[in-house]
């Protein structure tokens, strides 16, 4: 067990009655405001299943036929097309509340509010001791009123559930990195968690998150590296290795049933989802995706290229000029798309896919900086700063402003407002990190190791997302509770007075 360096073994930090009362009042009001916002999105906006249809079918087949699979040619076929965490959540909601979309979105609204409270706990774990109540209250209000988080409560997608577990894991990791016997909210509840136990709980929660989204093991990888640097000067390699082994076991525990199921039903050793999502008998167009990865930067281009495969014809004139290096190459690709459009099932054949792969290799050879640096950088900007209006009943167009203003001023204001809010959140979070760094030498300093974990995780996660076929903005929504926690450092990192916490 890792000893505490900053607090006596049995110390319980006192909590003043006035501080608890203020915190409870803010918690109640923020919860009401957050619930109203989420109910607005859940009940007033038009809803479409979209990708959620697959999750709903998996949940129904799992509940009704005890098979985690999909119907194909009249047969229920076991599949690993999607991870089981979110379908399990849908099935659990259906048991007490019925099989309705409204039951799902209302349940997600409540769960998302719980994530806001976890974000408040994360802010308290990052802030100096004297400012924890202030940081928790500020983070709670920011998260509860964030439209990016609230809007996804109305979508049958994984974002709300994975945000809950990811934020909870970050809370326990931050507590462990601070090496205190408990944290702010645990003090309020008179609970005791040692740094070693907190690290293992964080790893277990990361394992649960990995049953929902396949990239979540990145959080444990980043946390492991940060823990090694944090503990290197305090503990020997033996304790570090033992702690790492304990965290690995805790992480794998939730994944073992899924791995066992895949081995028994699919005869494969796999603890996550496959890299390319295909049904049995389908061909993964790896070469085509390699080609789009050399030029696809904007979210709108995903609709015109990646998501049309297998669903709609693709018109070469709809693609940006950066997709082609020469008129001859454009003609070759146009021929490939003409053959694809003429196929009865709208499939790219292996022969066509090999041609796309060859063109992709030529793009990388001719333009290494553009394909390896510039395009991924633009994709990172896309996932973070695209206006998050994809769930709203608007077209999301902003430029040219004059023309779109004539068509619909409300749409332009909404799109522009969401875009500005996205930039503002990130700018304020970077400002919070800067203020925390400047306060690092103070006696009551912020939790720089926890801040480093969050920043490193966001960088690594964003880098990974630049490699996926479709750079969707929703993939970073799960980071926003942590973004709100970083923002609170702006006014909590230099706060020195004791607030009775």
N, C-alpha and C positions, 0 to 999 in steps of 0.2 A: 504494500500500500504506500502511496506517495505521501510523504508528510507535508503539512502546510508550512509555508515559510512566513506568511504575512499575518497569521492569526494564531492564537493559542488553540490547543487541541479541542477544548470544550467551550470556546467563546461563542456566545450568541449575541450579535449586535442588537442593542435595544432599539425598539421602534416606538416613536412617540405617538400618543393617541391623536394629536392634532394632525400629524403627518398622514396617518392611516385614514383619518376622516377625509382630508383633502383628496387623497388618492382615490378613495372609494367614490367620492362625488364626481371626480373627473372620469373615472372608469364607467360609472353609470351613464353620464351624459354622452361620453364618446361612444359607448355601446349603442345608445339610442340613435345617435346621428349616423353611425355606421350601418345599423340595421335598416334605417329608413332609406339610405342610399342604395343598399344592396337589394332591398325589396323593390325599389324603383326600377332597377335594371331587370330584376327577375320577373316582375309582373307587368311592366308597361312596355317593354321593348319586344319586338317580334323575335321569335325564336326559331332556329333551324338546327336540326341535329348535326348535319355535316359529318365530320369525322366521328362524332359521338355515336353514330348509328352502329358502328362496329363494336364499341364498348357495350352498348345496350344489348346487342345480339349475344355477345359473349356472356354477359351476366344472366340473360334469360336462359340460354342453353345450359349454363352451369347450374342454375337453380332448378330448372325443370327436368333436365336429362342427366345431370351429374357428369357432364362432359364439358370440359373447357375447349370448345371448338366452334366451328361455323358450318353451316349447311352448304354443301357443294354437290351438284348433280343428284340431289335427293338424299344425300347421306350426310350425317353429322360427323365431320372430320376433326379430330384433335389438332390443335394448332398452337404455335408459339408466336403468332402474328402480333399480338400485343401482350405486354406484361399483365399479370393478374391482379395487381393492387387496386386499380380503379374499378374494374368489373366487380371485384369483391365488395368495394364500397357501395356500388350501385345495388348489388344484391342485398346488402345489409340495410340500405335505406328502404328497399321495397318490402322487406318483411313487416316492419311496423306501420309504414305510411302508404303502402300501395305502389303499384307500378305506373306512376305518372311522372311526367317531366316536371310538373310543379313541385312534387315531393323532393325531387333531386335538387332543384335549384334553391328551394327553401332550406334544405339541409346544408347545402354548400354555403348559403349565406351565413348560417350560424357557425359553420366550421371556419369560414373566412374571418369572422369576428374573433374566434379563438386565436387565429394566426396573428391578428392585430395585438392581442395581449402577449403572445409569445414575442412579437417584435418589441414590445415595451420591456419585457424581461431582458431581451438582448441588449437594448439600449442601456439598461441599468447595469448589465454586466460589463459594458464598455466604458461607462462614465466613471469619473472619480467618485469615491465614497460619499463625499459631501454633496454630490449633485445627482445621485441616483434617482431620487423621487422626481426631480425636475426632468431628467432625461426620459424616464418611463412615461410620464404624463405627456410630454411633447411627442414622443414616438407613437404613443397610442392614438393621439388625435390625428397625426399625420397619416398613419396607416388606415384608420377608420374612415377618413374622408378622401382617400386616394381613389379616384375613379378607375385607374388601371386595375387595381386589385378587385374593386367592387364589381366591375363589369363582367369578370370571368366567373363570378358566382352564378351568372345566368346561362353559362355554357356547359354542355355535357362534355367537358374536357378535363384533362388531368391537372391543370394548373392549380386549382384551389387545394386539392389534396396533397400534392407534392410540396406546395409552399408551406403547408402546415408542418409536415415532417422535416423539411429542410431547415425551416426556421427554428424548430425545436432542437434539432441537432446542433445548430450554430449556438444556441443558448448554452447548452451543456459543454460544448467545446470551449466557448469563451470563459465559462466559469472555471473549467479545468486549467486553462492557460493562465488565469489569474492566480491559481494555486491558493484559493481560499476554501474553507470547509463547507461553505454554502454561498448562496447568492441572495440578491435583494428580495425576490419574491419568496424564496425558500425561507428566508428569515421571517417574513410575514406569516408564513404557515408553520413556523417552528420546525422545519424539516432540516435534516443534515445530510449533505452529500459531499463526500471527499473529492479531491481533484481526480484521483484514480477512478472512482465510481462514475464521476461526471464524464470522463473521457470514454468509458465503456458504454454508458447510456447514449452518448452522442453517436458512437459507432453503430449501436443497435438501431437507433432512429434513422441513420443513413442507410442501413440495410433495408428498413421498411420503405424509405423513399426510393430505393433502387428497384423495388417491386412495382413502382409506378412509372418512373422515367429511367431509361437505360443509361443516361449519362451521369446519374447521381453518384456512382462510385468515385467520380472526380472529387467530390467533397471530402471523402475519407482520405484520398491520396494527398490532397493539399493539406488537410489537417495533420496527417502523419508527418509530413515534412516540417511543418511549423512546430509540432510537438518536439521533434528531434532537436531543432535549434533552441527551443525554449528550455528543454531539460538537459541539454548537453553539459552546461556548466554546473549543474546542481546534482545530477545523479550519474552513476556509472552506466556503462553500456549494458550491463546485465539487467538493471532495472528498466532501462529504455526498451530493451528487446522483450522482456516479460510483459511490459505494458503494451507494446505493439502487438504481441501475440494475443493478449486478452482482447484488445480492440478488434483484431481480425476475426476472432471467434465470435464476438458480439455482433459484428457486421454480417457474418455468414449465417448466423442462426435463422433470421427471417427468410433467407434465400434457399435454405436447404430443402424445404418442401417443394418449391418450384423446380429446383434442380432434380429432385427425385422423380417428380411427375414427368419431366422432359425425358429422363432416362427410361422410365417405364413405358410411357405412351409413344414417344417419338424416337426412342433408341438413340439419343444424342446426349452428350454431356454439355450442358449449357445452363448458366445461372442467370442469364439476362435474355434480351430479345435479339434476334438476328440483325446483322448490320443492314441488310436490305429486306424490306417488308414485301414478301411474296407468298401467295397461296401455293399449295402443292401443284406441281406441274408448270408453274409460271417461271418465266425467264427474267432474271434481274438484269436490267439494262445498265450495267456498270460503266460501259464505255460512253454511253450517252450522258450519264451523270458526270463522268470525268470531263466531257466536253463542256457542259453547262457550268461546271465549277471554274473554268478558265475565263469566264466573262460575266456570269450572272451576278449582279450587284444589288439590284433593287427588288423590293418585295413584289412590285407589279409584274416583273418579268417571270416570277414563279408561276403566275396564272397563265402566262403565254407559252410556257415551255414545259416545266417539270410536271405540273398538275394536269396537263392535257394528255399526257401519254396514257394510252389505254382508255381514254374517255372521249376525246374530241380530236378533230383534225388540227394539225399545226401548220400555220401559215408563216413561211419564211420572212415575208415582208413585215410581220408584226414584231420581229426580233430586233434588238438594237444593233447598230452598225458594228459595235465591238465584238459581236459574236463571230465575225468573219474577218480573216486576215487579208483576203484578196477577192476579187470578183470570181476567180476560178473556184476558190473554196466555197464561196456562197452558192455557186451553181451546183457544186457537188452535194452540198447540204440540201439544197432545194430538191435535187433528184431523190435524195434519201427520204425527204418528207413527202414527196409525191408518191413514192412507193408505200410509205407508211399510211398515208391518207387513203390509198386505194385498197388497203388490206381490210378484209371483212371484220376482223376483231380489233383493229387499230393497235396492232402489236409491232414492236421493233424486233426484227429477226436477229439471230446471233451474227449473221453476216453483216447486216447494217450496223449493229452495235460495234463490231470490230472496226468498221470505217470511222465511226465517231471516236473510238479510242485512239486510232492513229492520228486523227486531226487534233485531239486533245494533247497528245505527246508533242506534236509539231508546235502547238501554241506555247507549251511550256519551254520547248527548246528555243524558240524565236524570241519569246518575251518572258524570261524568268522573273524579272522584277514585277511585272504587271500581274502575272498569274500566281506568284507565290507571296507577294507582299501587298500590292495595291488592291487587288480584288478582295482578298480576305479582310483588309482594313475597311474597305467600303461595306462589306457584309457586316462587320462589327458595328459600323455606324447605322446600318439598316435595322439590326435587331434592337438597338438601344433608342434610336431617335425617329423611327417611323411613327407618325401619329397613330395611336392605338385606337383607331376607329373601326377596325375590321368587324367588330360585333355590333356596331351601331347601324341603324337603318339609313345610312348616308353613303354617298359615293367616295368620300374621303379625298376628294380632289381640292387642291389649293392653288396651284399654278396653272395657267395665268390667273392672277387674283381678280382682275377686272372682269374677265369673261365669266368665271365661276361665281363672282359676286352677283352678276346680273341673273344668273340661273337660280342661285339660292344663297342669300346672305347668311342664313342660319347654318348651312353646311360649312361655309367658309369660316365662320366664327368658331364653330365646334372643332373643325380640323386644325385651324391655327392655334386655338386654345390648348388642345391636347398636345400639339407639337411643342408649344412653348413650355407647357408643364413638364414634358419629358426632359427638355434641356435644363429646366430649372432644378428638378430633382437631382440630376447628376451633378450639376454645378455646385449645389449646396452640399451634397455628399462629399465632393472633393474638397470643398472648403472646410467641412468638419474634420476630414483626415488631416488637413494642413494645420488646423488649430490644435488638434490632438498632438501632432508631432512637435509643435512649438512648446507645448506644455509638458513634454516628456521628462524634463528635469525637475518638475515640481514634486514636492513631498507627496501630495495627493494627486498622482498623475493618472491619466486614462489608461485603460488596458490596451497598451500598444500591441501586444501579441494577439489579442482578439481582433483588433482592427486589421492587423497584417493578415490574419486568416481570412477575414471577409474580403479584403481587397484582392488577395491572391486567388481566392476561389472565384471571384467575379472575372478576373483576367483569364484564368484557365478555362472557365466555363465558356466565356465569350470566344476564346480562341478555338475551342472545340466546335462551337456552333458555326463558325465560319467554314467548317469543312462539310457540313451537312448539305443535302441536295436543295432543301428549301429553307432559306434563312428567315424563319417566321419571328416577328416581334414577340409573340406570346411566350417564346422559350426563355425570356429573361424576366417575365412577370414574377416568377418565384423569388427573384432577388430583391424585390422592392421592400419587403419588411426589413431586410438588412440595410437597404439604402436609407430608409427612414431612420434607422438607428444611427447611422453615420451622420445624418443631418443634425441630429440632436447634439452632437459634439460641438457644434458651433457655439452654443451658449452654455454647455455644461462642462467642457474641458477646463475652462479657467475659473469655474465657480468654486470658491474656497470656503464659503461659510458652511457650517454644519447645519443640516436641516433636520436633525433628529433621526437620521436613518441608521 
